[in-house]
Amino acid sequence: MILFRKDFNCKRCGSCCKELSGTFSLTKEEVDEWQGMVFKSKFGVFPAIKFISSNIFMPGISGPFLHPETSEVLSECPFLTKKEDLHVCMIYERRPKACRNFPFDGKFIDITKTLCPEVMSVRKSLKKNKKTLEKIIQDKNK
């Protein structure tokens, strides 16, 4: 069983944002876009670029988020908040591509590298059906 994007049902548990422990990965295009934007965060409203680097001329960057006023390294995403029992991204429409794609790598999920509860349930199902899968693979290779 492979879980494809179209079958993925996010539960908004926040595990993905927490798993990344306040890190980000931005393309050059995203860095350029963020230079002219202002984001609401846990700390208030600030220029988006303040959360990622004091050097706005980097071609594409990844690393920890920074406090927008002190440049202190943050241990969690400054844009993750909780409303009732659901986690919400304050910059959902402008979140980085890496965040939009999580936990997918290409068209399917790498089920060995994530703490996402939805992916973990697939992993458990696969373990339960290991013998069946091995037989399918053997039959396919004959």
N, C-alpha and C positions, 0 to 999 in steps of 0.2 A: 504494500500500500504506500503510495506516494501522495503527499498532501500538496495539491496545487493551489495557487493563489485564489482561483475561483471557488475553491472548496474551503478556504480558510475562514474561520469565524472568530474574529478578535473579541475577547471578553472584556477588554479595557481594564485589565488588572494592573497595568503599569510595570509588569515584569521586564518588558523590553527596555524601557527607560531606566529602570533600576539596574538591570543587568549590565548596561553600558556604563554605569557608575559616573555619569556626568561627562562622558566623552562625546565627541562629535567627529564627523567626517564631512567636509564640504568640498565640492568641486570648485574649480576656478570660477565658473559661472555663478555658483551660489555665493561665493565670497564677494564677487562683483555686485551681485544683487543686494546682499546684506549691507553693503556700504551705504546705500541710500535709504535703508529702512529703519524703523523704530519699532521695538517689540515691548509688549507688556510681559512682565516676569514676576517672580516671587518678590523681587526687590524694587518693583516699580516699573516705570516706563523709561527705556534707554535706547540709544542707537544700537542696532543689532550687532554691529561690528565690535562693540565694547565687550560682548560676551565671549568673543573668540580670540582676539589678539590685539595687541597694541600696534602691530605691524600690519597695516591693511594692504600691503603690496605683495603679499605671498600669493603664488600662483594657484594653490590648492592646499588645504591644510587639514590636519586631524589632530586631535589632542583633547585635553580637558577643557570644559567650560570655565570661564573666569567670572569672578564677581565684577559687575560693570563699573563699580566705583573704586574698588581696592585692587583689582586685578588678581585677587587671591584665587587659587585653584579651588574649584568646587567639586564636591564628592557626588553630587547628583545634578540632574538636569534642572536648570533654573526655570524651565517652562512647563514642568509637570506639576499639576495641581490635582486635587481630589474634590469631586462634587458628589455628594452622597456616597455611594459605594463604588463609583466609577472614577478612573483616572482620566484626566483630560489634558491635552496638549494646548497650551495657551497660544502657540503659533502654528496650529494644525495645518492651516492653508499654506504656510510658508516653511514648514519643517523641512529639514534637509532630505535629500533623496535617500540617504542611508536609513533614515528613520522611516520614511514612507515604505521602503522595501522590506524592513525588518519583519519577520525573521527569514525572509527569502534570500536566496543567493541564486540569481538566475530565475528560472521558472518554478523551481521547487525548493522546499526547505531542507537545509542540512540538519537532519534530526539528531545529529550527534553533538551539536555545538550551541544549544540554546536552553534556557530555563523557561521558555514560554510554556504555560500549562497546556495549551492546545497541542503544541508539538510533543510535549511529554506524553500526552495520552496516545498519540500515534506511535511513539516509541514503545510504550507499554504493550500496545496491540501487536506491534511487530515482534516483540520478544515472545509473546504468548503464541504467536503463529510461526515461530522460527522454523519448525520442522516442515510445515506446509510450504513456506517460502523456499526452503532448501530443495524440496521436491520439485517445485515449479522451475527453479533455476536448473536443476539437473535435467529435467525433461526438455527444457528449452535448449540446452547445450548438446543434446543427443543428435 
